[in-house]
Amino acid sequence: MNFKSNGKILLTAEYAVLDGAKALALPTKFGQSMEVSLSGSPGIIQWKSLDANGNTWFETRMQISENGILSAAHSADKEEKKLVERLEQILNHCFDKKPGFFHGKGFTITTRLDFDRSWGLGTSSTLINNLAQWLEIDAFDLLANTFGGSGYDLAAAANDQPITYQLGTGKPAVFKADFNPPFQDELFFVYLNRKQNSRQAIARYKAQESEIQKLVEKISGLTEQIMQCEDLPTFELLLNTHEALISQAIALPQVKNELFPDFPGSIKSLGGWGGDFVLATGNEQAENYFRNKNYHTIFRYQDLIL
């Protein structure tokens, strides 16, 4: 059995999405696939994770018992140990939801990324969504009991076009969005050469004493305006306003002011500030500005977004 989930870009409402702001999320052409087959070793899950080059970056064996799933491998490497513990946690929640599914069976599971793990496009969310598809369980429940977060990345993983995402009471509100800017030839994404830990970024946001409800209302309004925008100058103005609001809320400088003060176009952080990708506006000459500063992972809008 084969499953595939999309990566994600959060265009608006980073941080504020956690408190109910309407967010615009864009699924990416890059994602993660998962292949599952029954093996001849009952009671064993043989797990392998491949990177974008087809190299194994993680591998382990899990034992299926009557009470749950336990790691059969013990590593002295701290990073690998953390990965094993996290996978054990995820699979045990799956086991709790469908215990009879695993009994008396063995599985070989191989995951394959088609993007660099350091890019922050959703290694975790695509995994969660693939597992939920396989087991036919609630992906949002699985996320809540493992990684946590708003869940917008799961919604993007399961959709093949832009979406709006909003938390409220009960299940999140997810709607397909008609976002296809006529000026997308002048939009591109730049990787900042450093991966941001979203959990740390969220903790920073939660620690700030700001007027959250007013921020949520303003950001939701900007999301609506950005979706309807038909010209680049207005789009840039909306991006700049969004950056200023979030900068004030989390007490961090805007990435343009900090790293690219002489860039002529607009730059917007995407997701946790300080890492991963940014959205920039401009032509090929604008792209060369970043290449001259040793930022070489650059995608045109239409090359990255579904």
N, C-alpha and C positions, 0 to 999 in steps of 0.2 A: 504494500500500500504506500502511496506517495502523497505527501501534503506539501503545500507551499503557502507562505505568508509574506506580505509586503513589509518592507522597511517604512520609515516615516520621517517626515519633517513637520515640526510644529511651527506654523507660520505666525500665528498670533496667540496671545494669552498664556505665554509661559509663566509659570508660578500661579497666576491668577486663576487658571483653569481649576486648580485645587479647591477654590472657594466659590465655584459656580459661574465663572466668566465663560462666555461663549468663545470657543476656540475654533480656528480654521486649521485643519490638519491635512497634509498632502502625502498620500502613499507614494513610495518610490518604486522605480523600475527594478531596483535591487531588493533582495529579500533573502529568505532562508527556506530551504526545503528539508523534508524529513522522510526517510524511507524506513518502513517497518516491515519486518518479515518474521514469521515463526521460525524458531531455531530447533535443533535437535537436542537441546540441553534444557529440559524442563526445570523451572525454578531459577533460571539465570537470565538476566538482562545484560547483553553485551552492547556497550554504548561506545560510539565513536563520533567525534565532531571534527569536520573538515573545514579548513578556511577557504578563502576565495581562490587560492592556488592549488587546492586539492590536497594540501598537507594536513596531517592529523595534529590538531592543537590540544585535544583533550580525549582521553580514552579511559574507560573504567568498566568494571564488572559489578553488577548488583545481584544480590540474592533475594528471591521472593520467598517469604515465609508465610505462615498462616496469619501472622499479625502485622505484616508490613514488608517494606523493602529496605534492605540493609546493604551497605557497601561491602563488597568482598575484597576491596583493595585498600591498602593503607599506605599513604605517601608521606614522606618526610618533608616534601616541598610544601611550604605554607600556602602558596597560591593554589596549587593543585588540590590540597586538602580542603580549602574553602569551596572550590568548584564541586568537589565530591559531596560535601555536606549540603550545598545548595541543591544539587540534583536529587540527593536523597530526600530532602524536604519536599521538593516538587512532586517526585514520584510517590511519596507517601500520602500526599494530599489526593493524588489521583487514585491511589489504592483505597483510601477511605471512602471515596465517592463510588467506586466500582470494585469492591474487593473480589467478587466472584470472577471478574474479567481476567485476573492475573493467575488464579489458582491452576496449577497443573500445566502451565505453559512456560515456554521460554521465548525470548525475543531478541532479535538483532536489530538495533536502531542506529541509523547513520544520519547525522544532520550535515547539511552543506550550506555554507554562506556563499553568496556571490558579491559580498562587499567586504571591505577591510574591517576587522573587528574593532579597530580603534576609532572608526568614524562616528560611532554613536547613532547608527541608523536603526537600531532595534534588535540586537542579538537576543536579548531576553524576551521581548514582547513577541517576536516571531516564533521563538521556541514555545512559549506558553500557548499561543494560538494554534500552532501545529499539534501540540499534545491534546488540546481541547477538541480539535477536529477529529483526531484519531479515536479518542475515548468517548466522544459525544457528550462532553460535560461543559459546564458554564465557564467560559474563558475568564470572565471578570471575577468570578468566585475564586478561580485558581490563582489569578494575579493577586487578589486581595490577601490570600493566605500565604503568599510567597514573597514577591518583590514589593507589592504595594504600589502606590502612585495613583494618578488620576484615571488611567485606563484609556486615554486618547490613543496611545500607541497600539493597543489591541484593536480598536475600532479601525485604525488605518491599516493594520495588518490584514483585516478581513474585507476591505473595500478596494475597488479598483479605480476610484476617482476621488477627488477632494471631498472632504466631509466637514460638517460642523459638529462639534462635540461639546456637550454641556452637562455638568453634574447637577443633580437636584435631589429630590427625595425619590427613593427607589432606583430603578435602572437609569443609566445615563441616556440622555437624548442624543441620538446619532442620526443626522440627516445628510443625504447627498447634497453637495454644494455645486452650484453652477459657477465655478471659478476657472476661467480660461482667459487670462488677461491678454488683451490685444498687443501689449507691449512686452510680451514674454521674451522676445529676442534680446531685450535689454536687461534681462534678469539672469544672474548666475550665482552659484553657490561656491564658497571658498572654505576649505577645511583649515582650521587654525593650527594644525600640527600638534594638538593636545586633546586628549579625551577628557571629558568632564564627567565626574561622578554625579549623577542626577540626585541621588539621595542626599549628598552633601549640599547641593544647591538648594534643594527643597527645604532642608533644615535651616539654611541661612534665611530663606524667605519667611519661614514660620517664626523666626526669632525677631523679625522686624516689627516694631510697633507702628503700623500704618493704618490708615482708615480703609480697611479692606473692602467694605461694601461699596464705597464710592469708587475705589479702584476697579472693582468688578464691573460696575455699571459703565464706566468709561471705556474699559477694554472691550466689553461686549459691543458697545457702540462702534468702536474702531474696527472690530471684526466685520460688522455689517457693512461699514463704509468701504473697507478694503475689498470685500467681495464684489461690491457694485462699481468699483473704480474703473474708469475707461481710459484714463490718460496717466502717463508716467509722472509728471510733476505733482499731481494730486496724490498719487500713490506714494511718492517719496515723502511728501509732507505727512501723510498718515503713518508711515513707518517711523519717521523721526519723532512724531508725537508719542507713539507707542513706546519707543526706546526711552524717551524722557520719563514717562510715567513709571515704567518698571525700574529704571535706574534709581528713581527717588524711593520707590517702595522697598528695594532690597539694599539700598545704600552701597551700590557699586557703580563705578564709572561706566559710561557707555563705551562699547568696544571701539567705536570709531575715534572717540576722544582719546582713548588710552593707547591704541595701536596704530591708527591710520588717520591722524588729524588733518593731513593734507590731501586726503582722497576727495575728489570732486563730487562723487555721487553719494547715495545713501547706503548705509550699512546697518543691518538689523541682526541682532543675536537670535539664535534659534534654539529653544530648549534651555538647558542650564547655562548661564552666562559664564564666559571664561574658557570655553572649549567647544569642541565639535565644529559644526558648520555655521557660517553666517551667510545671509543673503545680501548681495550687493547689486547696485544698479549701474548700468553703463554699457559701452560697446567693447570691441576687442581691445582697444587701447586701455580701457579700464581694467580688463583682465590682466594685461601686461604689467600694470602697476603692482599687482599682487605677486606675479611671477618674479619681478625684479626684487621683491622682498623675501624671496624663497618660500612662497606659498604656491605649491605646484599642483595640489589636488583641487582642480576647479572644474565644475560642471555647469554647462548651460542649462537653463530651466527645463527645456524640452528633453534634454538627455538624462535627467535625473527623475523627473516627476511623471507619474502615470497620467 
